[in-house]
Amino acid sequence: MQIHIQISTTIQHEKGKTGANHIIYALYTSSAKEGQKVQMFEDHLCLWFLCPAQLKALFVLNLAEGSATLIPMDCLRVCTDLWTPDLRECIWGGREHMIDDSIVFEMAQLCPNLSSLNIQHTAVGDAALQAIAAACPELSLLNVEGTLEITDEGIKAIAASCPALTSLSVSGTMGSSDSGWGITDEGIKAIAASCPALKSLDVSVTMVSDVGIKAIAASCTELTCLNVNRSQGTITDEGIKAVAESCPALASLDVSGTMGKISNQGIKAIAASCPALTSLNVSFTKGMISDEGIKAIAAACSALTSLNVSFTCGKISDEGIKAIAASCPALTSLNVCCTENKIGDEGIKAIAASCPELALLDVGGTMISDQCIEAVAASCVALTSLDVSGTMVSDEGIKAIETSCPAMTSLNVGRCIGGERGW
């Protein structure tokens, strides 16, 4: 039996979908009463915590039916259809307060079947995470992004007690003056040793290095998603090569912001061994990834749907983008922003001709012309987001988009000097 709980106080829901079965959960105190007022602010639902340390009931709101129900905490053990714990930026008494250990201790005692926990950007520390580990062995998803008080000790406890863990995000856990260095290779090695079913790992903006990544690669061969964005440790081609060799099911890789530590060598290794790759982000890699790496991806990873080559110091050009167009017809998202005019009409027209499902396109800061945008409009009618900021695109190009792309929801023409009105 698995239990998921939603404890976020501010939850956005989609407008115009009241017919769907939107159910939102929030923990309340024993003093909460049925029918208690809930304030609506535009498309945000705001729920007010009364006393986080004395949570006794689950307040269930069904936005589709407009109903509200109180469920005693004791009943949680027999509920099987609850959502995921999300303790981000909770509001208490009208002022923002960080959720701390007290709520997580309560959850550990009352929810032994917990399978998913999101405590990103909270004040939760190692002691509470150790309590979760001891009481909730079925935990499979954990997000501790931006939690400055969680260190290797908390992650080691999870590793020791939660072998079914499949998804872990420790992004931004750089520690504090009190907790030290946050999460490092030691915590990640513990996960590797005890959680072989891990499929998704986010170590962006941490001190994790090749040592931790190699340990994950060796033990977690089912890994499908890896994010090393802005790694503060030393994650290099060697770590990426290890992942390529041991994790053939890898589908998503983000090496953005690695400032030259990862090059064509690592990307070519991924291309050679990970044919299921669908998403690749190589932005801000200091020109170390070029057409050579992108062509290798195009040749081997035909299922690619998302590619970000923005800010690559002019090393990726129309040649690389044309290779993607020729081999990756399922592409739905492409970002070539600020590629020092190496990517222009030629590459984007090739994408338009071969990738009809393209939905998101960012060509900001390039020399893209109206003719190119018109080609995109004619072939990519599913386009929902377009960024032409800082280009020479004029009214004519924008009118073509307006006419041919009815699904468009986001358009950025900032600093676009081609329009009659200067946009």
N, C-alpha and C positions, 0 to 999 in steps of 0.2 A: 504494500500500500504506500503511495506517495502523496505528500502534501506540499502544495505551493501556496504561499501567502503574499498578498500585496499590502505593504504597509506605508506606501508613499502618501504624503499628505496633499500633494498637488499633482494631479494626473490629467494630462491632456487627452481628450477624445475627439474623434472626427465629427465634424458637422455633417448633417444630412444623412446620417446612417442610423437613425433612431430605430429603424426596423431590425437592425442587427442585434445579436444577443450580447450587448456590451455589459459586462458585469465588473464592478470595481469593488475592491475590498479594502477596509482600513480598520486597524485595531483601535478600540475605544476602552475607556475605563469602566469599572463596574457601575459608575454613576451615570453612564450614558443611557438614555431612554429611547424607546422606540418612537419614531416620528421626530427625533431631534432635527432642528433646522440645519440644512446644508446650503451654504451660499454658492451661487453660480456667478462667475465672472467671465463673460463672453464664452469661449469654448474651453474654459478650465474649470475643473471641479475642485473646490477648496474644502478640505476636511480639517477640523481643528482637534489636535490632541489636547486632552484635559490634564492628564498626569502620566507621562510616559513610564514612570516606575511602577504604576499599579494597573497595568493593562489586564482586563478581565474578560473582554468580549470582542467578537468580530462583527463589525458593522458591514453588511453586504448591501450594495446598491446595484440595482439592475436598471441601467439607463434606458433599456428598450421598453420595459414595462412600467418604469417610474416607481418601482417598489423598493422598500427598505426593510431589512431584517436584522435582528440582533441574534448572534449565535454565541453562547457561552464558550469560553476558552476550553472547558472540559470536553466539549463536543468535537474539538478539532481532531481528536484521535480517530474518529470514525468518518471524517469527511475525506473524500477522495478527489474532489473536483475544484480545489482551490488553486489560486494563481501563484505568482512568484514573489518572494520577499524583496521589497525595494524600499530601503530606509533613507533614501537620498533627501537631504535638505528639508527635513520635516519642520513644520511650523507649529509652535506651541504658544498659546496665549497671544497670538497676533504678532509674535516676534520670531525671527529665525533662530533656531537652536540646532546644534548638531546632535544627532542621535548618539547615545553613548552605550557603554557596556550593559547598563541595567536592562534595557529592552531585550538585548540579545541573550542575556542570562535567562530571562523569563521565557523566551522562545525556546531555548535549549531544553528547559524543563518540561514545557508543555507540548512541544512538537517533535517527538522523536523520529517521525517519518519525513522530516524536512528533506527535500531533494534539491532545492534551488534557493540561493541566498545572495541578494545584492545589497551590499553595505557601502557602496562607493561614496566617497566624499563625506564620511561620517567620522565621529571621534571614537569609534570602536577600536579596541586594542587587542593585544595577544590573549589576554585572560578570557575575554568573551569568545574569541575564535576557538580557543582550546576547549571551552565548554560546549560549543557547537560540535566540535570534532568528537568529543567524548559521548555526546548524547544522540548525535544524528549520523549514524554510519552510512545511511543511504544518500548522503549529499553527493550530487553529481555536477552541480554548477555553482561556482563561487566567483563573485566579483568584488574585489576589495580596492578598486581603483581609487587613487588619491587618499587612501587612509594612512595618514602619517604615523599612526601609533602601532601599526601592524608590522612585525618584523619576521625574520626567518623562523623564529620560535613558533609563531602562530601557524605559519604555513607547514612547518614540520609536523605539528599536531594534526592538521588536516590530512597530510600525507599518510601518517601512521594509522589513522582511524577511518579514512574515507577512500577505500581503494577503487570505488566506482566512479570517482571524479572524472568527468569528460571535458569540462570547460573551466578554465581558470584565467582571470584577468587580474594582474597585479600592476597595471599601468600606473605610473606616477607615484609609486610607493618608495619615494626616496628617503623616507625617514624624517626625523626631527632631532632637535638638540637633545631631547630626552630619550628617544628610542634608538638613536644611532643611525645606521645606514639603511634601515628599512629592509627590503627584500633583495637578496643577492643570490649568487650561484648556489649557496648552501641550501636555501629553501627550495630552489628549482631542482636541485639534484635529489632532494628528498622526494619531491613529487615524481620525478622520473623513476626512482627506485620502487615506489609503492603504488603508482597509479598508471599502469600500462595502457588503460583504455582512454587516456587523455586524447582528445581530438582537436581542441582549440586552446591556444596559449597566446596571451597578450603580455609581453614584457616591455612594452614601449615606455620610454622615460624611466628606466630603472638602471641599476648598476650590474645587471646580469650581463655576462660575457659569453664568449665561445664555449667556455667550460660548461655552463648551464645548458646551453643550446645543444651541445654535443651529447650531453647526458640524456636530454629529452629525445633526441634523434635515435639514440641507441635503444631506448626502452619503450618509447611511445610511437610505434611504427604505424599506428592508425591516424596520426596527426593529419588534419585537413586544413587547419587555419593557423597561421603564425604571423604575429605582428611584432616587429622589432623597431618600430618607428622611434627615431630620436634616442636610441639606446645610448646611455651614458657610460656603459661598460665598453668592452672591446668585442663587439660582434662583427666578425669579418667574413670574407669569402669562405674561410675554413668552416665556420659554423653553418653557413648556408649550404655548403657542399655536403656536410654530414647529414643535414635534413634531406637533401635531394637523394642521397644514396639510400637512406633508410625509410623514408616516408613517401612512397610513390603515389599515395592518394591525396597529397597536398593539393588543395583547391584554391587557397587564398594566401598571398604573401605580400606583406607591406614592409619594405625596406627603406621607406622615405626618411629623409633627415638623418641618414647614417653618415653623412659628410665624408664620402669618399672611402669609407672602410669596406664597402661592398661594391664590387665591380662587375664587368662583363663575365668574369670567371664564375662567380657565384650564380649569376642569372643563366648562363649557358648550362651549368650543372643542373639547375632546376628544369630547364627545357629538355635536357636529355633524359631525365628520370621521372618527371612529374607531368605526364600528358593530360591529366585531369584538371590542370590549373585553369581557373576561370577568372581570377582577379589578381592583378599585379599593380603595385604602386612603387614607382622608382623615382618619385619627385625628390628634389633637393639631395641628389647624390653626388654633387660636385663634379659632374661631367665624367664620372668613372663608369657610367653605364651609357652605352652609345647604340647606334644603329646595329652594331654587331650583336649585342645582347638581345635587342628587340626582334631582329630577324630570326634569331635562334628560337625565341618564344613563338613567333608566328609559324615557323616551320613545324614545330612539334606540339603546340597547344592550340589546336583548332577550336576547342570549346571555350576559348577566352571570351568573356562578356564585359569585363571592365579593365581599363588601362589608364593609368595616370603617369604621364611623362613630363609634367610641368616642371619648370625651373631646373632643367637638366643641362644648363650651360651651353646650349647649342650643339650638343653631341648627338642628339636624336633629331633626325630630319625627315623630309618627305619620303625618303627611301625606306626608312623603318616603318613609317605609317602605311605606305603602300603595301609593304609586305604583310602587315596586319590585315589590311583590307582584303588582300588576295586569299588569305588563309583562315580568317576568323569571321565568318559571316554572321555569327550570333552576337557580335559586339553590341552592347546596349549603352555603354558609358565610356566616354573618351575625354580626357583632359590634356590639352597641349598648351596650356597657358604659359606665356613668357618663355618660349623656347628660342629666343634670340633670332626670330625670323627665319629659322631653319625649317619650320613647318608652315606651309601656306596652302594656297588654293589646290595645288597638285595633290597633296596628300589627303586633304579633307574631301575633295571631290571623289577620290578613289574610295574613301570610306562611305560616302553617300551612295555611290553606285553599288557597293557590295554588301553594305550592312543596313538593310532596310528597317531593322528593329531598333536602331539607335534612338535612345530616349533622352540621354544627357550628353551635352556637348559644351565644352569650355574651350574657346579659342581666344580668350582675352589676351591682349598684349601681342597679338600677331598681326601679320599683314593681310589677313583674310579680306576678300573683296565681296561686293554685292553678288557677283556672279556665282561665287562659291556658296554663299548663303542660300541663293535661289536654288542651287543644285541640291543642297541639303533639304530645303523645304519640299522640293519636288519628289524626292525619293524616301525621305524619312518622316512620314506623316505621323509616326508614333512619338515624335519628339515632344518632351514635356518640359525640358529645362535647357536654356541656351544662354551662354555668357559671351557677349561680343564686346565687352568693355575694353576701352583703350584701342579700338580698331578704327578702320576707315569705313566701316559698314554704314550705309545711309538709309534713308526712309525706304528706298526701293527694296533693299534686302529684308528689312523688318516687315514690310507689307507682304512680301512673299511668305514669310513665316506665319503671319496672321491669317493669311488666306488658306494655307495648306496644312497647317498643324493645329487642329482644333483642340488637341489634348494639352497644349502648352499651359503650364502653370507658373513657370518662373522665367523671367527675361531680364538680363542685366545689360544695359546699354550705357552704363556710367563711363564718363570720359570718352565716349564715342563721338568723334568729331566729324563723321561723314554726313549726319542728318542735317536737314534744312534748319532745324531748331537747335542744332548742336547737342541734342539729347540732354 
